[in-house]
Amino acid sequence: MYQKKILASDRISELEGFAVPIEQGQSTMNTVKLGNLPSEGGTRGRTYSIGGANCMPFHLWEGDMPNRPLVAMEVFDTVSEKFPDVLRKVYGDLLNNPAEMARVCVDEYGADLISVSLEGTHPEKGDRSAAQSVELVKAVLAAVDVPLIITGSSHFEKNNEVMKAVAQACENENLLFNYVEPDNYRTIAGAAMAYGHSVVAQAPIDVNITKQMNILLTNMGLPIDRIVNDPLTSPIGYGVEYTYSVMERIRMTGLGGDKMLLNPMIVAVGMECGKIKESKATEEAFPEWGDLASRAAYWELSTATALLHAGADVLIMHTPSAVASLKLAITDLMDVEIFEGGVR
């Protein structure tokens, strides 16, 4: 458990003559557990909890963050032709071996979680079957001992079929099914309840829809501590400031007493950054932009860092160097020292 270090006082009294105000939350964020150990009916060698804070992100002079934010990396059932060339060079043949890629992401790149993208199940993007998806998820479960996120496609009918099959085949693993939304939540949420999993509730950068999704899911009977919210996001330069403001409002409103806005949040940083021009445009086309590999990594890292401060509890990343830097930043932020007179 991460705790603030108190060197002289449990409150900040002064900072160069300025009285620092303390704004303590009225509520505590819900805690969501990811993965199950063998003793709990699963097969994971380690599990994590997210959420549980009673303050704004890293405001450790005002409260506690018992669980650090987690960094997930993604593997794919089918690699899109739009996948950035700079990342193809990083992963090479691993892109076609998701189980081995997952192992490398955990053992070599330090991923806390693995997101298994099943985009290839979409009828227009490969139409992979539910049985193929079950086989893939089980292979990844066998390759790594961390909890898994299962990210489906946007084709509701096919995605429902796939997610139900994976939920049943992996009963009690406590997978995190990503995602449900207002027009398509009952089937996947029902499967999660029946087979012991959790879900991501997605809302289009909207505080009210985020709250609505949590109400709909809990009214079905899904426990509130098995729901993670995805506010949707954009990269730096493409609207991230709007996402930041919405995430901040969700966190502040929850801490202010709204029990339906107290859930941890997840963001898909790698996927969003991989879509933009700055992650793909060649150095020949834009020589003033500098080295492409560095540019893409810095763009992903900058976006992730902004969303980390906005309240993200899980960040799904694609670039190994960005992952390493983000994990160092998280460690530094969680290790803040509080002393009489300020923060260091």
MOKA-V609534 format. One record per residue. N is the residue number from 0. RES is the residue in three letters. PSI is psi in radians with two decimals (* if undefined). NEAR is the number of other C-alpha atoms within 10 Angstrom. Layout:
# MOKA-V609534
n->[N:N]
res->[RES:RES]
psi->[PSI:PSI]
near->[NEAR:NEAR]
This chain:
# MOKA-V609534
n->[0:1:2:3:4:5:6:7:8:9:10:11:12:13:14:15:16:17:18:19:20:21:22:23:24:25:26:27:28:29:30:31:32:33:34:35:36:37:38:39:40:41:42:43:44:45:46:47:48:49:50:51:52:53:54:55:56:57:58:59:60:61:62:63:64:65:66:67:68:69:70:71:72:73:74:75:76:77:78:79:80:81:82:83:84:85:86:87:88:89:90:91:92:93:94:95:96:97:98:99:100:101:102:103:104:105:106:107:108:109:110:111:112:113:114:115:116:117:118:119:120:121:122:123:124:125:126:127:128:129:130:131:132:133:134:135:136:137:138:139:140:141:142:143:144:145:146:147:148:149:150:151:152:153:154:155:156:157:158:159:160:161:162:163:164:165:166:167:168:169:170:171:172:173:174:175:176:177:178:179:180:181:182:183:184:185:186:187:188:189:190:191:192:193:194:195:196:197:198:199:200:201:202:203:204:205:206:207:208:209:210:211:212:213:214:215:216:217:218:219:220:221:222:223:224:225:226:227:228:229:230:231:232:233:234:235:236:237:238:239:240:241:242:243:244:245:246:247:248:249:250:251:252:253:254:255:256:257:258:259:260:261:262:263:264:265:266:267:268:269:270:271:272:273:274:275:276:277:278:279:280:281:282:283:284:285:286:287:288:289:290:291:292:293:294:295:296:297:298:299:300:301:302:303:304:305:306:307:308:309:310:311:312:313:314:315:316:317:318:319:320:321:322:323:324:325:326:327:328:329:330:331:332:333:334:335:336:337:338:339:340:341:342:343]
res->[MET:TYR:GLN:LYS:LYS:ILE:LEU:ALA:SER:ASP:ARG:ILE:SER:GLU:LEU:GLU:GLY:PHE:ALA:VAL:PRO:ILE:GLU:GLN:GLY:GLN:SER:THR:MET:ASN:THR:VAL:LYS:LEU:GLY:ASN:LEU:PRO:SER:GLU:GLY:GLY:THR:ARG:GLY:ARG:THR:TYR:SER:ILE:GLY:GLY:ALA:ASN:CYS:MET:PRO:PHE:HIS:LEU:TRP:GLU:GLY:ASP:MET:PRO:ASN:ARG:PRO:LEU:VAL:ALA:MET:GLU:VAL:PHE:ASP:THR:VAL:SER:GLU:LYS:PHE:PRO:ASP:VAL:LEU:ARG:LYS:VAL:TYR:GLY:ASP:LEU:LEU:ASN:ASN:PRO:ALA:GLU:MET:ALA:ARG:VAL:CYS:VAL:ASP:GLU:TYR:GLY:ALA:ASP:LEU:ILE:SER:VAL:SER:LEU:GLU:GLY:THR:HIS:PRO:GLU:LYS:GLY:ASP:ARG:SER:ALA:ALA:GLN:SER:VAL:GLU:LEU:VAL:LYS:ALA:VAL:LEU:ALA:ALA:VAL:ASP:VAL:PRO:LEU:ILE:ILE:THR:GLY:SER:SER:HIS:PHE:GLU:LYS:ASN:ASN:GLU:VAL:MET:LYS:ALA:VAL:ALA:GLN:ALA:CYS:GLU:ASN:GLU:ASN:LEU:LEU:PHE:ASN:TYR:VAL:GLU:PRO:ASP:ASN:TYR:ARG:THR:ILE:ALA:GLY:ALA:ALA:MET:ALA:TYR:GLY:HIS:SER:VAL:VAL:ALA:GLN:ALA:PRO:ILE:ASP:VAL:ASN:ILE:THR:LYS:GLN:MET:ASN:ILE:LEU:LEU:THR:ASN:MET:GLY:LEU:PRO:ILE:ASP:ARG:ILE:VAL:ASN:ASP:PRO:LEU:THR:SER:PRO:ILE:GLY:TYR:GLY:VAL:GLU:TYR:THR:TYR:SER:VAL:MET:GLU:ARG:ILE:ARG:MET:THR:GLY:LEU:GLY:GLY:ASP:LYS:MET:LEU:LEU:ASN:PRO:MET:ILE:VAL:ALA:VAL:GLY:MET:GLU:CYS:GLY:LYS:ILE:LYS:GLU:SER:LYS:ALA:THR:GLU:GLU:ALA:PHE:PRO:GLU:TRP:GLY:ASP:LEU:ALA:SER:ARG:ALA:ALA:TYR:TRP:GLU:LEU:SER:THR:ALA:THR:ALA:LEU:LEU:HIS:ALA:GLY:ALA:ASP:VAL:LEU:ILE:MET:HIS:THR:PRO:SER:ALA:VAL:ALA:SER:LEU:LYS:LEU:ALA:ILE:THR:ASP:LEU:MET:ASP:VAL:GLU:ILE:PHE:GLU:GLY:GLY:VAL:ARG]
psi->[2.37:2.30:2.65:2.57:2.14:2.01:-0.57:-0.58:2.67:0.18:2.64:2.08:-0.75:2.65:1.75:0.80:-0.04:2.21:2.02:2.11:2.52:2.08:1.74:2.43:2.66:-0.30:3.01:2.38:2.53:2.59:2.27:2.22:2.44:2.19:2.74:2.43:2.90:-0.61:-0.24:0.12:-0.03:-2.79:0.13:2.50:-0.30:2.60:2.88:2.74:2.49:2.73:-2.74:0.01:2.68:0.44:2.97:2.81:2.11:0.26:1.13:-0.12:-0.15:-0.25:-2.69:2.55:1.57:-0.34:2.23:2.68:2.61:2.61:2.10:2.64:2.73:2.45:2.86:2.42:-0.57:2.26:2.08:2.56:-0.29:-0.01:2.29:2.38:-0.60:-0.56:-0.49:-0.66:-0.59:-0.82:-0.48:-2.29:-0.27:-0.49:-0.45:0.12:1.34:-0.58:-0.79:-0.64:-0.69:-0.74:-0.78:-0.72:-0.66:-0.91:-0.61:-0.59:-0.11:0.39:2.33:-0.58:2.82:2.25:2.15:1.90:2.17:0.64:-0.47:-0.11:-0.27:2.32:-0.45:0.07:0.44:-0.49:0.72:2.59:2.89:-0.67:-0.70:-0.65:-0.73:-0.78:-0.75:-0.83:-0.72:-0.62:-0.70:-0.69:-0.66:-0.47:-0.50:2.82:0.22:2.82:2.70:2.56:2.33:1.89:2.02:-2.99:3.05:0.06:1.81:-0.90:-0.84:-0.68:-0.68:-0.77:-0.79:-0.83:-0.68:-0.76:-0.76:-0.73:-0.76:-0.75:-0.43:0.70:2.35:0.18:-0.27:0.95:2.74:1.85:2.11:1.70:2.96:2.74:3.03:-0.60:-0.04:1.34:-0.42:-0.81:-0.85:-0.73:-0.67:-0.72:-0.67:-0.74:-0.73:-0.57:0.23:0.83:3.10:2.90:2.72:2.19:2.06:2.40:2.47:1.28:0.99:2.10:-0.76:-0.69:-0.60:-0.82:-0.73:-0.75:-0.74:-0.62:-0.80:-0.76:-0.74:-0.56:-0.50:-0.39:0.00:2.18:2.51:-0.46:0.27:0.42:2.26:2.44:2.39:1.91:-0.01:2.65:2.99:2.76:2.99:2.30:-0.12:0.44:0.24:-0.49:-0.54:-0.77:-0.78:-0.82:-0.65:-0.77:-0.73:-0.72:-0.70:-0.84:-0.80:-0.70:-0.68:-0.87:-0.43:-0.10:-0.07:1.85:-0.30:0.11:0.67:0.33:2.64:2.82:2.58:2.52:2.49:1.35:-0.85:-0.80:-0.79:-0.74:-0.52:-0.23:-0.36:2.80:-0.71:-0.36:-0.08:-0.53:2.35:2.78:-0.53:-0.68:-0.60:1.26:-0.51:-0.24:-0.21:-2.93:2.23:-0.77:-0.77:-0.73:-0.84:-0.73:-0.77:-0.61:-0.75:-0.74:-0.75:-0.73:-0.80:-0.70:-0.72:-0.80:-0.49:-0.79:-0.34:-0.29:0.24:2.32:-0.46:2.28:2.08:2.05:2.85:-0.50:2.07:-0.74:-0.61:-0.66:-0.82:-0.77:-0.69:-0.70:-0.62:-0.72:-0.74:-0.78:-0.77:-0.74:-0.62:-0.25:0.35:2.48:2.32:2.27:2.94:1.90:-0.15:-2.82:2.45:*]
near->[6:12:15:19:16:16:10:11:12:14:17:20:16:14:12:8:8:10:12:15:12:13:12:15:20:14:19:21:22:23:21:20:20:24:29:23:19:12:8:12:14:18:21:22:13:15:17:17:17:25:26:20:25:25:23:21:21:22:20:22:24:17:20:20:24:18:18:22:25:21:22:27:27:25:24:22:22:18:16:12:7:9:13:18:17:18:19:13:10:13:15:12:12:16:19:15:16:23:24:18:23:29:21:17:24:20:12:10:17:17:25:22:27:27:26:25:22:25:23:20:25:19:15:10:13:13:12:19:17:20:12:15:23:19:14:20:24:15:15:23:21:13:17:23:20:26:28:27:27:23:21:24:21:14:14:16:13:18:24:21:15:23:27:21:17:24:27:17:16:20:17:21:26:29:26:25:27:25:26:25:20:15:7:16:21:16:16:24:28:17:22:25:17:15:19:21:28:31:27:27:27:25:21:14:19:17:18:12:17:23:21:18:22:25:17:15:23:17:11:14:12:21:14:20:19:25:28:29:27:26:25:20:25:23:26:19:11:12:11:18:18:13:21:22:14:19:26:20:17:26:27:20:19:23:22:17:14:15:18:18:25:31:29:27:28:28:25:23:27:26:17:20:27:24:15:18:11:16:22:20:17:17:14:11:8:12:11:8:14:12:13:20:19:14:17:25:22:17:22:26:25:17:21:28:19:17:29:24:18:23:24:27:24:25:24:24:27:23:24:19:15:23:26:15:14:22:18:12:14:18:13:11:16:23:16:18:17:20:19:15:18:17:13:8]
